[in-house]
Amino acid sequence: MNPRAFAQTFVAVLSLTGLGTIGYGQDKPIKKDLKITCVPKNINNPYMVTQSNGAMDACKELGEQGKVVGPSETGASAQVPYINTAITQRQNAILIAANDPNALVPYLKKAMEQKIKVVTLDSDTAPEGRSIFINQASAEGIGQSLVQTLAKAIGNSGDFAILSATPNATNQNTWIKYMQEELKKPEYKDMKLVKIAYGNDEDQKSFTETQGLLQAYPNLKGIISPTSVGIAAAARYISTSPYKGKVVLTGLGTPNQLREFVKDGTIKEFELWKPADVGYLAAYAAAQLCSGNIQGKEGETFSAGKLGNRTVGKDGVVLLGPPTVFNADNIDQFNF
Amino acid sequence: MSQNQTGTSTRRLARRVSWETMLAGLLAIAILGGALVNRDFLTVENWSNLLANFVEIALMALPLSLIVITGEIDLSVASILGLSSSLLGLLWEAKVAMPLAILLCLLLGAAAGALNGFLIVRFRLPSLAVTIGTLALLRGFAYILLGDKAVADFPPEYTAFGIGVIPFTFIPMPFALFIILAVVFWILLHHTTVGRRLYAIGGNQTAALFSGVDLKRLKMLLFIASGAISALAGIVYTFRFSSSRADNGTGFELSAIAAVFLGGVTVQGGKGTVTGVVLSLLLIGIINNVLTLADVANEILRIVTGSLLIASILLPNLIASTRERWRVRQRLREIAKFGAASTAK
């Protein structure tokens, strides 16, 4: 009897006797040497680079062959040649941050017909275009925690403003909607949102809008800027103005961008998910899909290495978790 | 005099043939190289992707070649593509029947082309400046129509046309449109009096005018054709990606112009063939495909396309100037010989 046949018989006997149930329901080992293509929105965007690096770290950890390819511009169709190439190269999985929710769907469907597993991250496609979407943070969670952070800093009372991106930015508008929901709770009755200003995600405009806000509302206690361009520009203005230390600034930004302002006290706390973790989780989800441990159905649980276990939610959405809060104590541990 | 003219035209013909032969040679090398480097290159599936990838650019390059031959340029083609795609989305959302919506898009494209033509012909403005203006203007209109939203959910029978292939072949359906139009433009340019007149305009505008060519009307028609075909490219794009957005096809004008120049149509006008442009489109498509299959970074891809474009402009000039120098030297030698002979007598 050759060793393999022996092992099979052994397992069969074990399961017959009931001893095999110890292993029942547990994950199959993750397959090695899977070919995983990671397609960021564009390749020259530092945020996307950090995210892709996270995915590559997970691939290395698992012994997969990961690679990052993608366009340099973010047009709707720019990613299509890379999807087609992945199909031609018979990759096992595609991780993609979609530039357009619909344009990629027919091509991703074609990939899935060829047994290629598709995981979207950061920006989703229509659900029929992928098995799993890695959502960096729920819009509700971001809205709530930004209001909570500000409330803590200004003692739940006073006027505050929001410095957003463009008036029609989808992400920012959803977050602002959830901030307004959160503000309806009784503990925030003394807090008042006096103005939503738009810096259009331009540094100069965000800078002058901040200036305008502080002059127009002398009683302003705080500003929330849920955009990395806005918060950096606002921080630059406040740090050299007499408002420094009097007005609380918080929002979403990256540690490298805001380090000096946290150290000089302009910003006490700000938030962001870790883009590298988004990529890391996506690569794990793809490897688990390829190994047959999950299908992307609601309620399935899988292990994601250092991040622990994650559960697939409605429509195949997997949530990364609450955003990380950065402050003077921990900011030096991060470099992105 | 007449002998001299036949002489130049044969020489010009020789030069043109050699440019296309060179492109065909490069094409063969690229295909051979691709097949050697990558075993997936010669698959049916890869070829249908390869051809589909540049179909919009190929469509726009056809009328553009004719425009460049007359010594003009149209930089607004990709903006007309975006405008047509946006209008198609808007009309479909407003529940307009699809055939009617397509017709309206083509008409809008033709109207946009007519605007270009009107400004260029009526006010004798340089087409470079006018179409830089309409490049921005028409893209702006596209944003007014659709804002930053996207329309998807196009009817499956139309998107099937966008991503499907002709049965039993690897040729994408939209590419069949290109083949048909390429034949039409080939006949028009090389086998009709209209074609000869276009060359005449490009060769010497004043001479063409004095020999009775209706320059204004021809140019106007070319710009209208360019607009309508760019709108067609917009419709193809929309169905291929099932997505109508105002920023669709941004930057495609540069690829189309690159293909036209590489195809041997010269910036000065008066020269170039449809065959050359078709070969150069295939060449660029294949090079892009081979490099993408080999996971070459996008920046390198751009560098390659840019270098090809520069080479395509530089090379004919170098060849021409070397020939000129050689001809002058030959003439000088003849004169010297003749002079020596006459003194000997």
Interface residues (C-beta under 8 A of the other chain):
Chain A: I43 K67 V69 G70 P71 S72 E73 G75 A76 S77 V80 P81 Y82 N84 T85 I87 T88 Q89 R90 D100 P101 N102 A103 L104 V105 P106 Y107 A126 N168
Chain B: D40 T43 E45 N46 N49 N53 G147 D148 A150 A152 D153 T159 I163 Y237 R240 F241 S242 S243 R245 D247 N248 G249 T250 G251 N288 N289 T292 L293 D295 A297 N298 E299 R302
